[in-house]
Amino acid sequence: MQPRLALYVTPMCGYCHYVMSIIQELSLDVEIHNIMADRNQLQELFKARNRTTVPVLKITSNDDVQWMPESRVIVQYLQGMKADL
């Protein structure tokens, strides 16, 4: 079973746009959460990481939740995931 993915972003973040372009290029199903437009998502990110820097990929698999920061790491993960499909 594939994990559920959610990317936390802001509209002015160049690194976020980079990750989103890779998601589109790879045709992956990833929820996009704009933390500037949705206060609940902002609070969830802060509660999980004690900071609100983006991009951050939330990976949910069964009862396990991981938070992955850093655009390069996120892109490597997504590319590897696509290769495994």
Contacts in CASP RR format, 6 or more apart in sequence:
PFRMAT RR
TARGET T0000
AUTHOR 0000-0000-0000
METHOD contacts of the structure
MODEL  1
MQPRLALYVTPMCGYCHYVMSIIQELSLDVEIHNIMADRNQLQELFKARN
RTTVPVLKITSNDDVQWMPESRVIVQYLQGMKADL
1 61 0 8 1.000
1 62 0 8 1.000
2 81 0 8 1.000
2 85 0 8 1.000
3 59 0 8 1.000
3 60 0 8 1.000
3 61 0 8 1.000
4 31 0 8 1.000
4 59 0 8 1.000
4 60 0 8 1.000
4 61 0 8 1.000
5 28 0 8 1.000
5 29 0 8 1.000
5 30 0 8 1.000
5 31 0 8 1.000
5 57 0 8 1.000
5 58 0 8 1.000
5 59 0 8 1.000
5 60 0 8 1.000
6 30 0 8 1.000
6 31 0 8 1.000
6 32 0 8 1.000
6 33 0 8 1.000
6 57 0 8 1.000
6 58 0 8 1.000
6 60 0 8 1.000
7 16 0 8 1.000
7 19 0 8 1.000
7 20 0 8 1.000
7 23 0 8 1.000
7 30 0 8 1.000
7 31 0 8 1.000
7 32 0 8 1.000
7 33 0 8 1.000
7 55 0 8 1.000
7 56 0 8 1.000
7 57 0 8 1.000
7 58 0 8 1.000
7 74 0 8 1.000
8 33 0 8 1.000
8 35 0 8 1.000
8 41 0 8 1.000
8 45 0 8 1.000
8 54 0 8 1.000
8 55 0 8 1.000
8 56 0 8 1.000
8 57 0 8 1.000
8 58 0 8 1.000
9 16 0 8 1.000
9 19 0 8 1.000
9 20 0 8 1.000
9 32 0 8 1.000
9 33 0 8 1.000
9 34 0 8 1.000
9 35 0 8 1.000
9 54 0 8 1.000
9 55 0 8 1.000
10 16 0 8 1.000
10 34 0 8 1.000
10 35 0 8 1.000
10 36 0 8 1.000
10 54 0 8 1.000
11 34 0 8 1.000
11 36 0 8 1.000
13 54 0 8 1.000
13 55 0 8 1.000
15 54 0 8 1.000
15 55 0 8 1.000
15 71 0 8 1.000
16 54 0 8 1.000
16 55 0 8 1.000
16 71 0 8 1.000
18 71 0 8 1.000
18 75 0 8 1.000
19 55 0 8 1.000
19 57 0 8 1.000
19 71 0 8 1.000
19 74 0 8 1.000
19 75 0 8 1.000
19 78 0 8 1.000
20 32 0 8 1.000
22 75 0 8 1.000
22 78 0 8 1.000
22 79 0 8 1.000
23 30 0 8 1.000
23 78 0 8 1.000
26 78 0 8 1.000
26 79 0 8 1.000
26 82 0 8 1.000
28 78 0 8 1.000
28 81 0 8 1.000
28 82 0 8 1.000
30 57 0 8 1.000
30 78 0 8 1.000
33 41 0 8 1.000
33 45 0 8 1.000
34 41 0 8 1.000
35 41 0 8 1.000
35 42 0 8 1.000
35 45 0 8 1.000
35 52 0 8 1.000
35 54 0 8 1.000
36 42 0 8 1.000
42 52 0 8 1.000
45 52 0 8 1.000
45 54 0 8 1.000
45 56 0 8 1.000
46 52 0 8 1.000
48 58 0 8 1.000
48 65 0 8 1.000
48 67 0 8 1.000
49 56 0 8 1.000
49 67 0 8 1.000
49 69 0 8 1.000
53 69 0 8 1.000
55 69 0 8 1.000
55 71 0 8 1.000
55 74 0 8 1.000
56 67 0 8 1.000
56 68 0 8 1.000
56 69 0 8 1.000
57 67 0 8 1.000
57 68 0 8 1.000
57 74 0 8 1.000
57 77 0 8 1.000
57 78 0 8 1.000
58 65 0 8 1.000
58 66 0 8 1.000
58 67 0 8 1.000
58 68 0 8 1.000
59 65 0 8 1.000
59 66 0 8 1.000
59 67 0 8 1.000
59 68 0 8 1.000
59 77 0 8 1.000
68 74 0 8 1.000
68 77 0 8 1.000
END
